[in-house]
Every structure is written in C-alpha cells, then in structure tokens.
Amino acid sequence: MRRRLLSVAPVALLLAVAYGPSGRAAADPPEYGPAKGTLIIVGGGATQGTGIVEKFIELAGGLDAKFVIVPTNGGNKNADGTVKPYNDWEVLRPWWERGMTNVVMLHTPDAKVADTEEFAKVLRDAKGVWLDGGRQWNMVDSYANTLTEKEFHKVLERGGVIAGSSAGATIQGDYLVRGDTSGPNIEMTQEPNHQHGLSFLRRAAIDQHINTRLRWDDLIPVIKKYPNLLGIGLSEGTAIVVTGDTFEVMGKWKVAIHDNTRVYQPWEKPYYVLSLGDVYNMKTRKIEKLGTGATPGRGRSSEPGF
C-alpha cells in the first residue's frame, strides 16, 4: 500500500500544478504582455484631455504612490560628445504640478552604473515608471542587460505600471524599431546592439507618430522580415493599455495592427486599424470588443484612419 501511495504522489503533484488550488485548469502565462502589472504605450504627442496620464497614475495607486520618471531617451550625450546633464526640477516639475508627492528621476548614461545595486534600488518600491520620449536607443545603451533592466521587469511582477510615450513606447517592445543612431528615418538598423528593446511587450515591434509623420506603412518591411512579430503603430495622443495578452485603445485616434497571420486581399494594405475603446487579443489576433471610436467596418480596413 505504501509503495502504491508513493507512485500516486507525483501524479497528484502534477495535477495540483496544472489545475491550481481551485481545481480549475490554470491559465497559460501570457505570450505578449506581463503576467502581472500593466503597460501603457503611447504614440507620442500631447495627451491633454485623453485621460492617458490620469490612467497611469490611477493604476499605480494614486498621487501618493511611488513614481520613477526616466528621461534617458532624451539623450545621453550632447552633439559635442559631452555628457548631457538632467535637472531633477525640470524633469519632475510637470509631475509635481499634478500633485504627486513621491516622484523621483532615474537616469545614467553609464551601463556600469545602471548595473549597480545603489543605482537600481530606487525601483524596488516603485509602483509606476514613466519613460520619456526622444531616441529609444539611448535607453538600450544605458540599461540593457543591467540590474536596472531587471528591476524594471520586477515593477511589473509586483503589479506595477510601466508607461512611456514616443521613444518611451518603442523601447517597450521586443524588436527595436528606428533603433539606428544615425537618425529616426531608418526603420530597421544594422547596428546589432540596437535591434532589441526591453521586451516589456514580447513578440512585438512598436512604432509611434504614425499619423502626423505618415508612418502608416513603415512597419510593413519589419513584419515581412520578422513575420513572427506583431506590429503595432500608434497615433499621437493615443495609447494601448496592456494587461496580459490583451489591450484596450484609449486616446484621440487610431492604432494600426500589422498581423502576418491574417489573409489580406490584393487591394488591401497588410494591416488593419483599431479605434478608441477597442479591446484586442494579441494571442488570438482578434478584436474582443468594439469601442466607441468607430462602427464595425470603419476604421478596420486597409485605409489608414478611416
């Protein structure tokens, strides 16, 4: 009898892991977004009146929560090669003016510094992290493969929020769109150290300013070369709020989805468009809920913005 019980025990253990304490089948971990926490990915431009920043503050726990603002995308060096300084007052003033009581700046141009306990520890109790715009490869140079990068991910693991606009949006993806140091017009860099973002949103390539800078088609060659990726292009003043494998569109305008698994007609461009309030499942590649930004059949065709 004892021998039989021992043989059954491993099976029971496997069932407990698979089904969890409730007895129901445990959900698969997300393939795209974080298992816990939230991403807010903003296409750049002004966000007044959109509720995007307010949502960031709300999800992090309110004005008294611990916030970390990262201006690094604004540049690590000046044009003459000198280190670019950042002033806490200038970086944090807009957040203080919103009534935040516990907000700090995090920046270094030196990856060796970013890999130290002393520098990274400020993230240990952070509830919300905001990544400013600029050029996304600056954050790669400062934080990729460092202790600070690990602590960014741990903010999400604790249920926190990471948000960013423009370059602060693109850096959240897996493939780093416009990572070339020579300028933002090169969609796919040949620089091997600037081809990957911080992968808060996995299996994705994120572009921004697609409306005012006419970038609607710019993710087409990226997805053609890397068909396993989901391409996400964001208009200004527009964001996706990511939880697990789904996101909701909020803000002013549109989001272009470059989905290689979808069959397009010869007259269509290889992407479709989501609107305000749409809820999209990145894993199933389906719209789960239509929002108020457009009616079915409009805003989801190959015609950008219509």
C-alpha positions in Angstrom: 0.0 0.0 0.0 2.8 2.4 0.9 4.5 1.8 -2.4 1.3 2.5 -4.3 0.8 5.8 -2.5 4.3 6.9 -3.4 3.6 6.2 -7.0 0.4 8.2 -7.0 2.0 11.2 -5.3 3.9 12.6 -8.3 0.7 12.4 -10.4 -1.2 14.3 -7.7 1.5 17.0 -7.6 1.4 17.5 -11.4 -2.4 17.8 -11.2 -2.1 20.4 -8.5 0.3 22.5 -10.5 -1.8 22.2 -13.7 -5.2 23.0 -12.0 -4.2 25.1 -9.1 -5.9 25.2 -5.6 -9.4 25.9 -7.1 -9.4 22.7 -9.1 -9.8 24.6 -12.3 -7.3 24.4 -15.1 -4.5 27.0 -14.5 -4.3 29.7 -17.2 -1.4 29.7 -19.6 1.1 32.6 -19.0 0.7 35.5 -21.3 2.7 35.3 -24.6 2.9 39.1 -25.1 2.3 41.3 -22.1 3.3 40.9 -18.5 1.7 38.2 -16.3 1.1 40.9 -13.7 1.1 44.7 -13.9 0.1 47.0 -16.8 1.8 48.6 -19.8 0.7 51.9 -21.2 2.2 52.5 -24.6 1.6 56.0 -26.0 2.2 57.1 -29.6 3.7 60.5 -28.7 2.3 64.0 -28.9 0.0 65.8 -26.4 -2.1 63.7 -24.1 -4.3 66.5 -22.6 -7.9 65.5 -22.5 -7.2 61.9 -23.3 -7.1 60.5 -19.7 -3.9 58.6 -20.5 -1.7 60.1 -17.9 -4.6 60.0 -15.4 -5.0 56.3 -16.1 -1.2 55.8 -15.4 -1.5 57.5 -12.1 -4.7 55.7 -11.1 -3.3 52.2 -11.9 -0.1 52.9 -10.0 -2.1 53.7 -6.9 -2.8 57.4 -7.0 -0.8 60.6 -6.5 0.8 59.4 -3.3 2.3 56.2 -4.8 6.0 55.9 -5.6 6.8 57.0 -9.2 10.0 56.9 -11.1 10.5 59.1 -14.2 13.2 58.1 -16.7 14.3 60.9 -19.1 17.1 58.8 -20.7 15.6 58.7 -24.2 16.2 62.4 -24.3 19.9 61.7 -24.9 23.0 60.6 -23.1 25.4 62.9 -24.8 25.4 66.4 -26.4 26.3 66.9 -30.0 29.9 67.7 -29.0 30.2 64.4 -27.2 29.9 65.7 -23.6 27.6 64.0 -21.2 24.1 65.5 -21.2 23.0 66.7 -17.8 19.5 66.3 -16.4 18.0 68.5 -13.8 15.6 66.9 -11.4 13.5 70.1 -11.2 13.0 70.3 -14.9 12.2 66.6 -15.3 9.9 66.3 -12.4 8.1 69.6 -12.4 5.2 68.5 -14.6 4.6 65.6 -12.3 4.8 67.7 -9.1 2.3 70.1 -10.7 -0.1 67.2 -11.0 0.1 66.8 -7.2 2.4 63.8 -7.0 4.1 63.5 -3.6 6.6 60.8 -4.1 8.3 61.0 -7.5 12.0 60.7 -8.4 14.1 60.8 -11.5 16.2 57.9 -12.7 19.0 58.5 -15.2 22.5 57.5 -16.1 24.4 57.4 -19.4 26.6 54.6 -18.0 25.6 51.0 -18.2 28.1 50.1 -15.5 26.3 52.5 -13.1 23.0 51.0 -14.1 24.2 47.6 -13.2 24.9 48.6 -9.5 22.7 48.0 -6.5 23.0 51.6 -5.4 21.5 52.9 -8.6 18.8 50.3 -9.3 17.4 50.1 -5.7 15.2 53.2 -6.3 12.9 50.9 -8.4 12.4 48.4 -5.6 9.3 50.1 -4.2 8.2 51.9 -7.3 4.5 51.5 -8.3 4.7 53.4 -11.6 7.5 54.1 -14.1 7.3 56.6 -16.9 9.7 56.6 -19.9 10.1 59.9 -21.6 10.4 60.4 -25.4 13.5 61.1 -27.5 15.6 58.3 -29.2 14.9 54.8 -27.9 18.5 53.5 -28.4 19.6 55.7 -25.6 17.8 53.5 -23.1 19.3 50.4 -24.7 22.8 51.9 -24.2 22.1 52.8 -20.6 20.0 49.9 -19.3 20.1 46.8 -21.5 21.4 43.7 -19.7 21.8 45.5 -16.4 20.4 45.2 -12.9 18.2 48.2 -13.7 16.6 46.4 -16.6 15.8 43.5 -14.2 14.2 45.9 -11.7 12.0 47.4 -14.5 10.6 44.0 -15.1 10.1 43.4 -11.3 8.0 46.5 -11.1 5.5 44.7 -13.4 5.9 41.4 -11.5 4.7 43.3 -8.4 1.7 44.5 -10.2 3.0 48.0 -11.0 2.7 50.1 -14.2 5.3 51.0 -16.8 4.2 53.7 -19.3 6.0 55.7 -22.0 5.4 57.9 -24.9 7.1 58.1 -28.4 10.6 56.6 -27.8 9.2 55.5 -24.4 6.7 53.4 -26.3 9.0 51.8 -28.8 11.6 50.8 -26.2 8.9 48.6 -24.5 8.7 46.3 -27.5 10.9 43.3 -28.4 12.3 44.4 -31.8 13.6 48.0 -31.6 12.0 50.0 -34.4 14.1 53.0 -35.5 17.0 52.0 -33.3 19.6 53.4 -35.7 21.8 56.0 -34.2 22.1 57.9 -37.4 18.5 59.1 -37.4 14.9 58.1 -36.9 14.1 57.6 -40.6 15.8 54.2 -40.7 13.2 51.7 -39.6 15.5 48.6 -39.3 19.0 49.3 -38.1 22.0 47.2 -39.0 23.6 48.0 -35.6 23.4 44.7 -33.7 23.3 46.4 -30.3 20.3 48.5 -31.2 17.9 45.8 -32.6 16.1 44.8 -29.4 14.1 46.8 -26.9 13.5 46.0 -23.2 10.7 43.5 -24.1 8.1 44.5 -21.6 5.8 43.6 -24.6 7.2 40.5 -26.1 6.9 39.3 -29.7 6.1 42.9 -30.8 7.5 45.8 -32.8 6.2 49.2 -31.8 6.2 52.4 -33.9 4.8 55.8 -33.0 3.8 59.2 -34.5 2.2 57.2 -37.4 -0.3 59.9 -38.2 1.5 63.2 -38.3 4.7 61.7 -39.6 2.9 59.5 -42.2 4.4 56.2 -40.8 1.3 54.1 -41.5 3.2 51.8 -43.9 6.5 51.8 -42.1 6.1 48.6 -40.2 5.4 46.6 -43.4 9.0 45.7 -44.1 9.6 44.9 -40.4 6.8 42.3 -40.3 7.8 41.0 -43.7 11.3 40.3 -42.4 10.1 39.1 -38.9 6.7 37.5 -39.6 6.6 36.1 -36.0 6.2 39.6 -34.7 3.0 41.6 -34.1 3.4 45.2 -35.4 1.7 48.0 -33.5 1.7 51.5 -34.9 0.3 54.3 -32.6 -1.1 57.7 -33.5 -0.3 60.7 -31.4 -2.3 61.2 -28.2 -3.3 57.5 -28.5 -2.3 54.6 -26.2 -2.8 50.9 -25.7 -3.3 49.8 -22.1 -1.9 46.2 -22.0 -2.8 43.6 -19.4 -1.6 40.1 -20.2 -2.3 39.3 -23.9 -5.0 41.9 -24.4 -5.0 45.7 -24.7 -7.6 48.5 -24.9 -7.2 51.5 -27.1 -7.6 54.9 -25.5 -7.0 58.5 -26.5 -7.6 60.6 -29.6 -7.1 58.5 -32.8 -6.0 55.1 -34.2 -3.8 52.1 -33.8 -2.5 50.1 -36.8 -2.1 46.4 -36.4 0.4 44.6 -38.7 -0.7 41.0 -38.4 1.1 38.5 -40.6 -1.4 35.7 -39.8 -4.3 37.5 -41.4 -5.1 37.0 -45.1 -5.3 40.3 -47.0 -6.9 41.0 -50.3 -4.7 42.1 -53.2 -6.1 45.7 -52.9 -5.5 45.9 -49.2 -2.5 47.1 -47.3 -1.2 44.4 -44.8 -2.6 46.0 -41.7 -5.9 46.9 -40.1 -6.9 49.8 -37.8 -8.3 49.8 -34.3 -10.1 52.7 -32.7 -11.0 54.2 -29.3 -12.3 51.6 -26.9 -11.5 48.6 -29.0 -10.2 45.6 -27.0 -7.7 43.4 -28.9 -6.3 40.0 -28.1 -2.7 39.7 -29.3 -2.6 36.0 -28.8 -5.8 35.2 -30.9 -5.3 38.2 -33.1 -8.9 39.1 -32.7 -10.9 42.2 -31.6 -12.7 41.1 -28.5 -14.8 44.2 -28.1 -15.6 47.1 -30.4 -15.3 50.5 -28.8 -17.0 53.8 -29.5 -14.3 55.2 -31.8 -15.7 53.6 -35.0 -18.5 51.4 -36.2 -17.9 47.9 -37.5 -16.4 48.0 -40.9 -15.0 51.5 -40.5 -11.5 52.1 -39.0 -10.6 48.4 -39.5 -9.9 48.3 -43.2 -6.7 49.0 -45.1 -7.5 52.7 -45.4 -5.5 54.4 -42.6 -7.6 56.4 -40.3 -11.0 55.7 -41.9 
